[in-house]
Amino acid sequence: MIPDAASYRLTNVRLHASLTSGLAATFDSDGFALADITVADGRISSIVAHGRSKTPADAVDLGGRIVLPCFVDCHTHIDKGHIWPRKPNPDGTFMGALNATGADRAARWSAEDVARRMDFSLRSAYAHGTKALRTHLDSVAPQEEISWPVFETMRDKWRGRIELQAACLLGIEGVRETKWFEKLAKRVADAKGVLGVVTYMVPDLEELLDKVFSEAIKHGLDLDFHADETDDVAAISLKKIAEAALWNGFEGNILVGHCCSLARQPDLDVLDTLDKVAKAGVAVVSLPMCNLYLQDRRGDNTTPRWRGVTLLHEMKARGIPVAVASDNTRDPFYAYGDLDMLEVYRMATRILHFDHPVGDWPQAVASTPAEVMRLDGFGTLAAGGAADFVVFKGRSWTELLSRPESDRIVVRDGRAIERKLPDYAELDELMVG
């Protein structure tokens, strides 16, 4: 299907307006146009409307198949990944996940254990078509001394295949340990990482946020928060983060994940929060699969009553950058998942209604998270850009999102990769004892 050659043309492919730059074509109501892509020496040399130029005799006709840029997954936890077989969530709740993960981390997270599970996760993401990924790293003492060196080694190992970023992860209460937190912030800066915490409605939240912003400013770090992963209407740390960004005059990028409680709050409170988030330039990522799994799990044999996701449509209407991402995979926070961003987008479309119209929602798994992660040229298809894309069989959104597309073709540097997913059996020895 994809020639193993330095140069070739793919003709009659279907490209989406929101993910394609410089294509002069007529786009249909779903945002697609038929186009021809010419690849030369690992880069896209041209993208033109189908039928506008002479087609070479050796061009490959893809029959209207959708081609998307490789994915950008901006919120994952590959240090936790795949521990479910040895430490499942006992009741499916958030607290059950937190306690199970903490116990497993204390007992089992050696450098070798973390490295092997990380590498397994990255091989899965790569095979599915992900080009960039940000992971959170549990950074409570003494785990930060183990996981950050492992991450740096993994980032070097995967350079050129997946662009890796990391954000530290600890509860906001850990910031009270001033000297330790300052040391952690320097550790993150030395690793060229992102400063991150989980916010709760603790009495000194504003003071602690000031400390987080102060360290980020001192070291020139971007920020990444977990916030309001609850249905408690009193959880308003997203608003507090936006206020802290404004009063600290923060100029870096801020990404906030989850923000579930916002969907439960009164309209006037929601509007006030969103206005502040927009003014502060904060971006938000929803984790639809994990939040659907954990939120409103009552434990009394009743059906959940809400979806657990935040208000992405309202945010987007205010110009707030929004994304969706994988979050946890096969750990106590989410028993499933495979770092497949097509699955994430498929589920997001159903859970968050990314349709009727589709509009530019595809940016939420590509160009928008790339901008938040400061990755120029990622998440788009453009002449002069890298020939990194995924060829699907689907020719429309309903075809693409109705099947797993397990036979998709992932192209990197102009050549189709060998899409070999790792076997779960590789991890069996890590699950014993």
Order of alpha helices (4+ residues) and beta strands (2+ residues): beta-beta-beta-beta-beta-beta-beta-alpha-alpha-beta-alpha-beta-alpha-beta-alpha-beta-alpha-beta-alpha-beta-alpha-alpha-beta-alpha-alpha-beta-beta-alpha-beta-beta
